[in-house]
């Protein structure tokens, strides 16, 4: 939206994560961000995504030397987009 043009979004997100800025004690604001899928702990989330990717890789028993393109016929889009599988 035009009203957010130029807003330092990264800084705002950090402030929300670290200091709960803009949320206060309003449970509705917290719920709203949760419902949007706000990532409260990005490092933990990244580790979780990587761990799921490795588990899925093991399930498929892929050859680590083969390029991913060799597996496109047996992989679903969700398998290729590791982050989509929650």
N, C-alpha and C positions, 0 to 999 in steps of 0.2 A: 504493500500500500504506500501511497505517496507520503502519508504521515510518518512513515518509518524510514524514509530515504535519508541516508547519511547517518543513521543511528549506529553507534558502535555495538553491534549485536554481540560479538564475542565477549566484550567487556561486560555487557549486561548479563549474559548467561553465566559467566564466572561469578559475578556478584550474587546472582540467585543461588548458585550452587554453594558458594562459600559462606555467605552472610545472610542468606534468605531475604535479600533485598526484594522489595516490591511484593512480598508475600505476607509478611507479618504473621499474625496469628489467625489469618483468615483461612479456614479449612477448605472453603470453596475454591480459592486460588490454587492451593496445593493439589486438590482433586482435579482441577482443570488441567494442570500441567501433566499430572499422571495419566489422565485420559488421552492426552495428546501424544503420550509416549516419551515425555521429557526424560532425558538421560541424566540421572542424578550423579552417577559415578562412571564417567567415561572410560577410565583406565580399566576398571573391573569389567565393564561391558565389552571393551575391545578384547580383553583376555578371554572372556566367555565366547565371543564370536570365533576367535582363533581356535579355542579348544573344541568347539562344535565342528569346525571345519576339519580339524585333524581326525576327530572321531568319525565323521562322515567319510573322509578319505579312506580310513582304515576299513570301514564297512564295505566300501566299493572295491577294496583291494587293488587299488590302482598301481600301475608300474610307475615308480617315481621318475624314471628316465623318459617316459612318454609325455609329449605335450598334451595339455588339456584338450586341444582340438581333437585328439584321437578318441576322446571319450564323449564327445558332444552327442552322439547318437544314443548312448545309454544313460546320459545324465538328463535330469529334468532341469528346467530353468532354475528351480529352487536349489538344486544341487550346485549349480554353477554360481548362483548368487548366494554365497554363504550367509550373508547378513539377513536374507529374507527368511531363513528358517529359524524360528524362535523357539 
